[in-house]
Amino acid sequence: MTKRLQAIGNSAGIIIDRPILDLLGITQETDLDLKTDGKRLIITPLASERSGHGRLAKVQARALRRHAETFRKLAK
């Protein structure tokens, strides 16, 4: 896949297609690490725990497990 930089104000950006974002699990809220080896730009999504999304999912799952019976009773 070939891309060109696009002007964004005084900077430049690259549009990443939705299938690639989905494959990598990247959303607009995902923090990205940018680095270079001198010849290439390397963009890496940071671990979801760092951005808080993974931690929230773990807390939600734990709450659902701990209070499953209560939730079942409330649903009736």
C-alpha positions in Angstrom: 0.0 0.0 0.0 1.3 3.4 -1.0 0.3 6.6 0.8 1.3 10.3 0.6 1.4 12.8 3.3 -1.5 15.3 3.4 -1.2 18.9 4.6 -2.8 19.5 8.1 -2.3 23.1 9.0 1.4 23.7 9.3 2.0 20.0 9.7 1.5 16.8 7.6 -0.4 13.6 8.3 -1.2 10.3 6.8 -4.6 8.7 6.7 -4.7 5.1 7.9 -7.5 3.0 6.3 -10.2 1.6 8.6 -9.3 -2.1 7.9 -5.8 -1.5 9.2 -7.0 0.4 12.2 -9.4 -2.5 13.0 -6.7 -5.1 12.5 -4.5 -3.3 15.0 -7.2 -2.4 17.4 -6.5 1.3 17.0 -9.2 3.9 17.7 -9.0 7.7 17.8 -8.3 7.5 21.6 -5.4 5.0 21.2 -2.0 6.5 22.2 0.6 5.8 19.6 4.4 5.6 20.0 6.3 7.1 17.1 10.0 6.4 16.6 12.5 6.1 13.8 15.5 4.0 13.1 16.9 6.7 10.8 15.3 5.4 7.7 11.8 4.3 8.7 9.0 5.8 10.8 7.7 3.1 13.2 4.2 3.7 14.7 3.2 1.4 17.5 -0.1 1.4 19.4 0.6 1.5 23.2 -0.8 -1.2 25.3 -4.4 -0.8 26.1 -3.7 -0.9 29.8 -1.7 2.3 29.4 -4.5 4.1 27.8 -7.0 2.9 30.4 -9.3 0.9 28.1 -7.9 -2.5 29.1 -8.0 -1.6 32.8 -11.6 -0.5 32.5 -12.6 -3.8 30.8 -10.9 -5.8 33.5 -12.7 -3.8 36.3 -16.1 -4.3 34.5 -15.5 -8.0 34.1 -14.6 -8.4 37.8 -17.7 -6.4 38.9 -19.9 -8.6 36.7 -18.4 -11.8 38.2 -18.7 -10.6 41.8 -22.2 -9.3 41.5 -23.7 -11.7 38.9 -26.4 -12.9 41.2 -27.5 -9.4 42.1 -27.7 -8.4 38.5 -29.8 -11.5 37.7 -32.2 -10.5 40.5 -32.4 -6.9 39.3 -33.1 -8.1 35.8 -36.3 -10.0 36.9 
